Structures are given as C-alpha cells and as structure tokens.
Amino acid sequence: MAKKETIYINKGEYLKGSIPANSLIYKKITGIGATTLEIESNRNSIIIEPNTPVIEGKIENHNTLFGVFEGIQTNHIIDYLQNNTITYKKIMTTPESFGKVKRAFSLLNIDMYNDYFLLYDEAHKLTSELDFRETITLPIQDFWKFKNRSLISATLTNFNSYPIFKKYNFKEVIVEPKYYHALKVNLYSTNNILQDIHHFINNISDKEDSRICFFINSIDIIIAIINALNIKEQSNIYCSNQSIEKLTRKGFSNIFTKISDLNKYNLYTSRFYSAVDIITDYKPHVIVISDAIKAPQTMIEPLLESRQIAGRFRNGITSFTHIAGLDKTIQAKKYKELQEYLEEQRKAYIQLKTIYNSATENGVKQVMKEALERIEISKYLEEDNSFNYFMTENLLDAEATKSRYKTWQDFILSYSFDEEFFEIENQYNNSYDWETDKLKISSKNDRLLRKEIVDIFFSLELDKRIETEEQKAIFEELKRKDEFIVEICQNFDKEFIIDKEYKKQSLTLALIKKKTDEKRLSFPVIEAVLQSFKIGIAYTEKEITDTLNKIYTILEINKKIKATDIKDYFETTPRRTIKRKDQFEKGYKLLKAKYQFNKSN
C-alpha cells in the first residue's frame, strides 16, 4: 500500500478533526474517541459495529444516533431518515442488519453510496469471527460502492496486503501514542484453573474495595466459577438473551444483556470483548479465562483480543491477568504450511471445476455441482477462484490461536512478540495434585442430557445458521458436553431424534446408514457403478452383489450389500429368473441408468 500516514497522540488526548476517508486506520490504543468523532462529525454517516451491546451503549449517549439491530424494522429506519430536525443522520448497525438499512434508503430513493460516509468499526472482526458468522462480511460487498469509506480497528490486521485495498488505492493510517502504552499482564498456565483463580484473588491487596471482572466465553465455566467461589449474590453475569433461560434455570438472577453498574464479581461472555464502553469509577482487576481442553471457544489470540478486553474500561484497570488451561495434544499448522496446503486445495478445486465445465450430461453436471459445493476449500474462494482474503485470514488466525495453548512456552511467547504491546509482570506455571479441588463443569452423558442438548440446539435454530458469537459459544459448549448428539442434530430433525427416544445405539445406526447412503451416491461411486454394468443386460443377484462389493471395498464403503441396491443406480425389471450354465437364478435386467455419465470424459 503506497500511501501511509501516522497520527501522533499524547496521553489523555482524543482524536480531532474527522476520520480520513478511503483509509485503513490502525489505532494502537483504545478509548481515543474515534467512533465518537464520526458520530459528531458534520456529515451523514453509517457506522457498522460488530455487536448489539456496542450500539446500545452509544445510543444512550448520543441523542441523534439511530441504532439498527435485531428487532428494529425497516420502517423505523425510514422514520428516522425522514426526521428533518436532525441535520446529519447517523446510523449505527450490526453487519447482519445492514440489509434493512439498504432497503430503507432504496425505498426513499436516497443515494447512500454518494451521500453517506461508511465506517466499518472493529474491522478485525471481519476475519476473527468469520468462521461462525459468515454474514459479518455482507456489508463489504457494498463497502466498495461508497464514494467515501474507511475501516478502523485497535487490532493489527493484514488488510494492507490485500489486493482489493491496493486496487482502490486505500491509505494506511496509524494512530501512534507518544507515550509508553504496553499492557501489564500476569500470566498463569495451569492444570487447575480454580486454584489459580484462588491464588490471584488471595494476593489482591485491596480486597475490600476491589471489583473483579472475568471474561470467559463459556456459560458452563461461568456457572462453575460462581458455584466454586460461592459468590452468586455478589456476581453479575453479562451475556446474550440466548443464555438467560439456562442461567435462570440454574438459579441465577443477576443476568444482564447490557452494561450495568459493577458488582463485586462480574462475568462477561465474548459479545463484550470489544468496542463496548464500560464506564465505572472503579479500576477493576480483569481476569481472562481460557480452557483449551474443556472449552476451546474460550481461547483468545492475545494480540487480537487482550488489549481490546482491557480497553473496555474507559477509566482504566488495576490489573490484567490471563489464566490458561493448556492442551499439549493441540495440532496446529504453521502459517506457511497452511498457506501451501490451501494453495494445493485450490488447484485441486480448479481441476474439478474444469471437469464440471466440460461435462455435457445434466446428471454428471448436477453431481459434480453438488461435489464442488461440498468441498471445504470452496468457501475460501471467490467466483474467479482467487482467495477470499477475509476467509483465509480467519483460518490462519484460528490456527495461530490454537498454537498459543499447546505449551507454557507457547503461551508466554504469545505475550512476548513486541514490548510495545505487553509487559509481563508475573508468570506462573502451576501444577496441582490431581486430588485438589477443581471446577465442577457438568459433563453427564445420559439421555436426559441428550434431550437437553437437542432442545437447546433446535430452539436456537442452530440447525439453520450459526451467525453470532453467542450462537458459536453455545454450539461449542454443546459439542463439549456431547459431541455425538450435536452431530445427530446436524444430520436429523428433532422429530426423528425424539422418535428414537434419544437412544445412542439407535441414533448411531441411523447416522452410519445416512453417511453410508451419502457416500454410496457420491460422484465417484456412481461413476464406478455405471461403468461396471450395461443397460439391457440381465444380471443375477450374485453378479450384482459381487460387483458392488468390489466397488464398495475399493471406495471404502462399509455396507452390507443386497442385490436390490442396484435399484439406487438403475431402473430395473421386477425380480426375474435368469439362466446361467444350465442353472436358473434370480436377478434383474437393467433398463435405464438413474444418472447420466459421459464415458468419453
């Protein structure tokens, strides 16, 4: 990226002027008023924020700002846009609700692309949340249509290397503090998270007046910590609406979806990790909990998340601590290795696509089309087969994050890349006796638990989409409790599971049959079967089963074969008698193939 600009800022200062247009803005510190600057600027603006709590917090402090999220309808946006008492319109929306904003402008025949400035705030979320929230990038399709637009984040990204930003001649703007701004951290690596929590709390000097804020992307671990410390009445839990029912059922009452006054203990899920302003007179102790084994969704990338979390408290914090349960069995590809792997898969995908484009029979094209859509690499590619850089960056970040939680050395190194960002004050690599009291996280695996998981899975419509960070957190927790029943939910509807009475044996057999059937009707198998049999020929049942057995063995399909399986591939006569070497056997004559296959390809 050719153009580069640095804006220097002193301690206690806020950004001035206006957000530069057509820029990638990297602010090395949080809380310098960048979003507020745009809200108060003398121009019409659309600001995209990653989560609803951010928007709710901003509209409470800015009367002319209009928030768009779940529950806000297009007609509400139209009413706001037609309010002539507001000189400069300011719309703040989640990525998922951006479509409603577009519809409102279209219905009013307003040219938002030329008349409005678009700011994509917390732009690092475009990659860090894309694996479970694909709709987060939807506004990017319109982003390039705006005459004036910019992205901003307090987290370093690789966007400046993306060809698309070079194509549109974007400028890189760095907001550089003129003072020491490293986050001081205490690091714990442990085989017992509860004991390290005790260790930290017992060493707090200002216990009487202190406030402690836990950031944990797991409702189960939040429940376990509160129960273990016996602090239910002294605790506030901040989470999504989706988690309220479960917490209420467990006997919790101080549950909030918006920021409120701090309690003695405060526990936040990931929707509060970035952009949210927490205004309080207290300077709390902040503790991040990551459990790589029991709750992988709690793992954070320090460079991406830790400074964001600490920056939520606009009046500062007393201390920042990260307690991590590690997993020495974690397998993570290195950056270059993963890039090479993706490139190899891309080449294979292009070859398959070439075969699809050259096919002439409708049956072959349909099967190939389904195969191309199911290939994992397809979601990382654009229509011209180039990489979608947001998707690939997400995958690279996810692999990098996993690698931080393999060993104590890896964990410490993640906070040691650059002294500009972190200063390690204390580090503990603790190991406790097996008998020592631990967090009691529910892990019962019986039919009652399976029923509970099924109810939650379908009530939250996780079978249809997993878009928000709360949905992802719940999905990961359900998988940790019983990965088998989650897979069942992904493959069958709720009525089918109820009909099987949640019995593991019955559901296992159903899953095996479904997977086998899917594999039997995949393109390579169909191709092999159609090549092995001829239309108009009568085959005995033994000839049919012997031939199918050879094909299934080669293609690793584990299924008990019946002669009637041939009907999956061909239309046949009714079962008939066939003469073979002076003997009469039962079999079928093949009349017509159910799929088309081009033998010349």
ZAMARGU-4260 file (C-alpha; in steps of 0.2 Angstrom, whole numbers, plus 5000, padded with zeros to 4 digits):
<rodrens>
0) 5000/5000/5000 | 5009/5016/4994 | 5001/5029/5005 | 5005/5029/5023 | 5001/5042/5037
5) 5005/5042/5055 | 4994/5052/5068 | 5003/5055/5084 | 4993/5057/5100 | 4998/5062/5118
10) 4991/5053/5134 | 4974/5059/5138 | 4971/5066/5121 | 4957/5062/5109 | 4957/5061/5090
15) 4952/5078/5082 | 4946/5083/5065 | 4937/5069/5055 | 4940/5051/5051 | 4950/5051/5035
20) 4941/5043/5020 | 4947/5028/5010 | 4959/5023/5023 | 4964/5008/5034 | 4965/5015/5051
25) 4975/5006/5064 | 4974/5014/5081 | 4987/5007/5093 | 4977/5011/5108 | 4958/5011/5113
30) 4947/5024/5121 | 4953/5039/5110 | 4936/5044/5104 | 4937/5038/5086 | 4919/5032/5084
35) 4913/5047/5094 | 4922/5058/5082 | 4912/5051/5067 | 4896/5052/5077 | 4899/5070/5080
40) 4906/5074/5063 | 4897/5086/5051 | 4892/5073/5038 | 4879/5059/5036 | 4887/5043/5042
45) 4883/5024/5043 | 4894/5015/5056 | 4895/4996/5056 | 4898/4989/5074 | 4901/4970/5077
50) 4889/4968/5091 | 4872/4975/5098 | 4879/4980/5116 | 4891/4992/5107 | 4876/5001/5098
55) 4865/5001/5114 | 4879/5009/5124 | 4882/5023/5110 | 4864/5027/5108 | 4862/5030/5126
60) 4875/5044/5125 | 4870/5052/5108 | 4853/5058/5105 | 4854/5059/5086 | 4861/5042/5084
65) 4850/5028/5077 | 4854/5010/5081 | 4849/4996/5070 | 4850/4978/5076 | 4838/4963/5079
70) 4820/4970/5082 | 4822/4986/5073 | 4812/4986/5057 | 4815/4995/5040 | 4800/5007/5044
75) 4809/5013/5059 | 4824/5017/5049 | 4813/5026/5036 | 4805/5037/5050 | 4822/5042/5057
80) 4828/5046/5039 | 4813/5057/5036 | 4816/5067/5053 | 4820/5084/5047 | 4825/5090/5064
85) 4841/5080/5063 | 4854/5089/5052 | 4867/5075/5050 | 4860/5057/5050 | 4870/5045/5060
90) 4865/5026/5058 | 4874/5013/5068 | 4871/4995/5063 | 4876/4977/5065 | 4883/4968/5049
95) 4868/4957/5050 | 4855/4972/5050 | 4864/4981/5036 | 4852/4974/5023 | 4837/4983/5032
100) 4847/5000/5031 | 4849/4997/5012 | 4831/4994/5010 | 4826/5010/5019 | 4837/5020/5008
105) 4831/5011/4992 | 4813/5014/4997 | 4816/5033/5000 | 4827/5034/4984 | 4842/5041/4994
110) 4859/5038/4986 | 4868/5032/5002 | 4884/5027/4992 | 4887/5046/4987 | 4878/5055/5001
115) 4884/5045/5016 | 4901/5040/5024 | 4903/5022/5029 | 4914/5017/5043 | 4917/4999/5047
120) 4922/4999/5066 | 4932/4985/5074 | 4937/4979/5057 | 4947/4964/5064 | 4931/4956/5067
125) 4929/4953/5048 | 4942/4939/5050 | 4941/4934/5068 | 4923/4929/5068 | 4920/4924/5051
130) 4921/4905/5054 | 4905/4905/5063 | 4897/4922/5057 | 4898/4922/5039 | 4886/4937/5037
135) 4898/4948/5046 | 4906/4952/5029 | 4890/4955/5019 | 4892/4975/5020 | 4909/4973/5012
140) 4900/4969/4996 | 4893/4986/4997 | 4908/4994/5005 | 4917/4997/4989 | 4902/5006/4981
145) 4903/5020/4994 | 4912/5035/4987 | 4919/5038/5005 | 4923/5024/5017 | 4936/5018/5029
150) 4939/5003/5041 | 4946/5006/5059 | 4952/4994/5072 | 4963/4995/5088 | 4970/4977/5082
155) 4983/4975/5070 | 4977/4966/5054 | 4985/4961/5037 | 4972/4971/5027 | 4986/4982/5020
160) 4992/4967/5010 | 4975/4963/5002 | 4975/4966/4983 | 4957/4974/4985 | 4963/4988/4996
165) 4978/4991/4984 | 4966/4991/4969 | 4955/5005/4977 | 4971/5015/4982 | 4967/5014/5001
170) 4979/5024/5013 | 4986/5016/5028 | 4984/5027/5044 | 4992/5023/5060 | 4987/5032/5076
175) 5003/5031/5086 | 5003/5036/5105 | 5018/5047/5110 | 5019/5038/5127 | 5023/5021/5134
180) 5007/5011/5132 | 5011/4992/5135 | 4998/4982/5144 | 5005/4975/5160 | 5000/4957/5162
185) 5000/4942/5174 | 5001/4925/5166 | 4995/4908/5173 | 4997/4892/5165 | 4989/4878/5175
190) 4981/4861/5176 | 4968/4868/5188 | 4960/4884/5184 | 4951/4886/5200 | 4966/4885/5211
195) 4975/4899/5200 | 4959/4910/5202 | 4961/4907/5221 | 4979/4911/5220 | 4976/4928/5211
200) 4961/4933/5222 | 4971/4929/5238 | 4985/4940/5233 | 4974/4956/5229 | 4980/4969/5241
205) 4964/4980/5240 | 4951/4966/5243 | 4938/4976/5252 | 4935/4989/5238 | 4941/4979/5223
210) 4930/4974/5209 | 4934/4958/5198 | 4929/4956/5180 | 4930/4939/5172 | 4930/4937/5153
215) 4925/4919/5149 | 4917/4914/5133 | 4908/4899/5141 | 4892/4899/5151 | 4896/4882/5159
220) 4913/4889/5166 | 4905/4905/5172 | 4892/4894/5182 | 4906/4883/5188 | 4917/4898/5194
225) 4902/4906/5203 | 4897/4890/5212 | 4915/4886/5217 | 4919/4903/5224 | 4901/4904/5232
230) 4898/4921/5225 | 4881/4920/5217 | 4874/4935/5226 | 4889/4946/5223 | 4890/4942/5204
235) 4883/4950/5189 | 4883/4939/5173 | 4884/4948/5156 | 4878/4938/5141 | 4866/4936/5126
240) 4847/4933/5128 | 4850/4916/5122 | 4859/4911/5138 | 4847/4919/5150 | 4835/4904/5151
245) 4849/4892/5155 | 4856/4903/5169 | 4838/4907/5176 | 4835/4888/5176 | 4851/4886/5186
250) 4845/4898/5199 | 4855/4914/5194 | 4846/4931/5194 | 4859/4945/5191 | 4859/4942/5172
255) 4861/4957/5160 | 4862/4959/5141 | 4868/4977/5143 | 4882/4985/5154 | 4876/4990/5171
260) 4885/4995/5187 | 4898/4984/5193 | 4895/4971/5206 | 4909/4963/5217 | 4912/4950/5203
265) 4907/4952/5185 | 4907/4939/5172 | 4907/4943/5153 | 4904/4932/5138 | 4913/4937/5121
270) 4900/4949/5115 | 4908/4961/5127 | 4926/4958/5122 | 4927/4973/5111 | 4920/4990/5107
275) 4909/4991/5122 | 4912/5006/5134 | 4911/5001/5152 | 4911/5017/5162 | 4914/5015/5181
280) 4923/5024/5195 | 4932/5008/5199 | 4948/5002/5191 | 4944/4983/5191 | 4955/4968/5191
285) 4952/4960/5174 | 4954/4941/5173 | 4953/4931/5156 | 4950/4913/5157 | 4955/4901/5143
290) 4952/4882/5144 | 4959/4874/5129 | 4953/4856/5133 | 4936/4859/5141 | 4930/4874/5131
295) 4941/4878/5116 | 4930/4893/5112 | 4937/4902/5127 | 4954/4903/5118 | 4959/4920/5113
300) 4973/4927/5102 | 4982/4939/5114 | 4987/4951/5100 | 4970/4952/5094 | 4959/4952/5110
305) 4969/4955/5126 | 4971/4974/5123 | 4953/4975/5117 | 4947/4967/5133 | 4957/4979/5144
310) 4952/4994/5134 | 4933/4991/5138 | 4936/5000/5155 | 4937/5019/5150 | 4944/5024/5167
315) 4957/5011/5167 | 4960/4994/5176 | 4971/4989/5191 | 4977/4973/5184 | 4976/4961/5169
320) 4978/4943/5171 | 4976/4928/5159 | 4974/4911/5166 | 4975/4897/5153 | 4972/4878/5154
325) 4984/4871/5140 | 4982/4856/5129 | 4998/4848/5124 | 4989/4837/5111 | 4983/4853/5100
330) 4988/4851/5082 | 4990/4867/5073 | 4998/4871/5056 | 5011/4884/5054 | 5007/4899/5044
335) 5017/4895/5028 | 5012/4876/5029 | 4994/4881/5030 | 4996/4893/5015 | 5004/4880/5005
340) 4990/4867/5010 | 4977/4880/5004 | 4985/4883/4988 | 4986/4864/4984 | 4967/4863/4988
345) 4963/4877/4977 | 4972/4869/4962 | 4963/4853/4965 | 4946/4863/4966 | 4950/4872/4949
350) 4954/4855/4941 | 4937/4848/4947 | 4928/4864/4941 | 4936/4862/4924 | 4929/4844/4923
355) 4912/4851/4928 | 4913/4865/4915 | 4917/4852/4901 | 4903/4839/4906 | 4888/4839/4894
360) 4876/4827/4903 | 4864/4835/4915 | 4866/4821/4928 | 4885/4822/4928 | 4884/4841/4930
365) 4872/4840/4944 | 4883/4828/4954 | 4899/4837/4950 | 4890/4854/4956 | 4885/4846/4972
370) 4903/4839/4975 | 4910/4856/4971 | 4898/4865/4984 | 4903/4852/4997 | 4922/4854/4996
375) 4928/4864/5011 | 4940/4875/5000 | 4926/4882/4990 | 4921/4894/5004 | 4938/4901/5004
380) 4937/4906/4986 | 4929/4920/4975 | 4920/4916/4959 | 4936/4918/4949 | 4944/4905/4960
385) 4955/4918/4969 | 4956/4918/4988 | 4944/4927/4998 | 4956/4935/5009 | 4944/4938/5024
390) 4940/4919/5024 | 4958/4914/5023 | 4964/4926/5036 | 4951/4919/5048 | 4958/4902/5045
395) 4976/4907/5048 | 4971/4917/5064 | 4962/4902/5071 | 4977/4891/5068 | 4988/4903/5076
400) 4977/4905/5091 | 4977/4886/5094 | 4996/4886/5094 | 4997/4898/5108 | 4989/4885/5120
405) 5000/4870/5117 | 5014/4873/5130 | 5019/4885/5143 | 5032/4892/5132 | 5020/4895/5118
410) 5008/4904/5129 | 5021/4916/5136 | 5028/4919/5119 | 5011/4925/5113 | 5013/4939/5125
415) 5031/4942/5121 | 5031/4946/5102 | 5033/4965/5105 | 5037/4975/5121 | 5026/4989/5113
420) 5010/4979/5117 | 5013/4969/5133 | 5024/4970/5148 | 5024/4953/5158 | 5024/4957/5176
425) 5022/4940/5184 | 5021/4922/5176 | 5016/4906/5185 | 5017/4889/5178 | 5007/4879/5191
430) 5004/4861/5193 | 4992/4855/5207 | 4989/4837/5214 | 4976/4828/5205 | 4965/4827/5221
435) 4965/4846/5223 | 4948/4854/5221 | 4944/4859/5203 | 4930/4867/5194 | 4915/4856/5193
440) 4909/4858/5175 | 4894/4847/5171 | 4898/4833/5159 | 4885/4820/5162 | 4882/4810/5147
445) 4865/4802/5148 | 4848/4803/5139 | 4842/4817/5149 | 4857/4827/5144 | 4855/4822/5126
450) 4837/4828/5127 | 4843/4845/5135 | 4855/4847/5121 | 4843/4843/5107 | 4830/4856/5115
455) 4843/4870/5116 | 4850/4866/5098 | 4834/4867/5089 | 4826/4881/5100 | 4841/4892/5095
460) 4839/4886/5077 | 4857/4880/5076 | 4852/4868/5063 | 4849/4883/5051 | 4863/4895/5055
465) 4877/4899/5067 | 4880/4918/5064 | 4883/4927/5081 | 4897/4924/5093 | 4884/4919/5106
470) 4877/4905/5095 | 4895/4899/5092 | 4899/4899/5110 | 4883/4889/5114 | 4887/4877/5099
475) 4904/4874/5106 | 4898/4871/5123 | 4885/4858/5117 | 4899/4849/5107 | 4910/4848/5123
480) 4896/4841/5133 | 4891/4828/5120 | 4899/4829/5103 | 4889/4814/5097 | 4872/4821/5100
485) 4877/4838/5092 | 4882/4828/5076 | 4865/4819/5077 | 4856/4836/5077 | 4866/4842/5062
490) 4860/4827/5052 | 4842/4824/5058 | 4827/4834/5063 | 4821/4835/5080 | 4805/4824/5077
495) 4817/4810/5071 | 4828/4811/5087 | 4813/4811/5098 | 4806/4796/5089 | 4822/4786/5093
500) 4820/4791/5111 | 4837/4799/5112 | 4844/4781/5112 | 4863/4782/5107 | 4863/4764/5099
505) 4848/4768/5088 | 4854/4785/5083 | 4872/4779/5080 | 4865/4766/5067 | 4854/4779/5059
510) 4869/4790/5057 | 4880/4776/5050 | 4866/4772/5037 | 4864/4791/5032 | 4883/4793/5030
515) 4885/4777/5020 | 4870/4781/5009 | 4878/4799/5005 | 4894/4791/5001 | 4886/4777/4990
520) 4878/4791/4980 | 4893/4802/4978 | 4900/4805/4961 | 4915/4793/4961 | 4904/4778/4966
525) 4890/4782/4953 | 4903/4783/4940 | 4911/4767/4945 | 4894/4758/4945 | 4888/4765/4929
530) 4905/4759/4921 | 4903/4742/4928 | 4886/4737/4922 | 4877/4738/4905 | 4860/4744/4900
535) 4849/4730/4893 | 4859/4716/4901 | 4851/4704/4915 | 4862/4701/4930 | 4860/4688/4943
540) 4859/4693/4961 | 4876/4686/4965 | 4884/4695/4950 | 4876/4711/4956 | 4882/4709/4974
545) 4899/4703/4969 | 4902/4718/4958 | 4895/4731/4970 | 4906/4723/4984 | 4922/4726/4974
550) 4917/4744/4971 | 4912/4747/4989 | 4928/4739/4995 | 4939/4750/4984 | 4930/4766/4988
555) 4930/4761/5007 | 4911/4760/5009 | 4906/4749/5024 | 4889/4742/5020 | 4881/4725/5019
560) 4876/4723/5001 | 4860/4717/4994 | 4855/4714/4976 | 4842/4727/4977 | 4855/4741/4980
565) 4857/4741/4961 | 4840/4750/4960 | 4849/4765/4968 | 4858/4767/4951 | 4847/4759/4938
570) 4829/4757/4934 | 4826/4738/4933 | 4813/4725/4928 | 4804/4716/4943 | 4814/4701/4950
575) 4815/4688/4937 | 4823/4671/4933 | 4839/4671/4923 | 4848/4656/4915 | 4866/4653/4919
580) 4876/4637/4913 | 4861/4626/4914 | 4855/4634/4931 | 4842/4646/4934 | 4845/4660/4946
585) 4835/4676/4952 | 4841/4693/4946 | 4836/4709/4937 | 4838/4716/4920 | 4844/4734/4919
590) 4833/4746/4909 | 4839/4763/4912 | 4853/4772/4922 | 4846/4785/4935 | 4861/4796/4932
595) 4870/4802/4917 | 4888/4798/4914 | 4899/4803/4900 | 4911/4789/4896 | 4922/4799/4885
600) 4927/4810/4899
</rodrens>
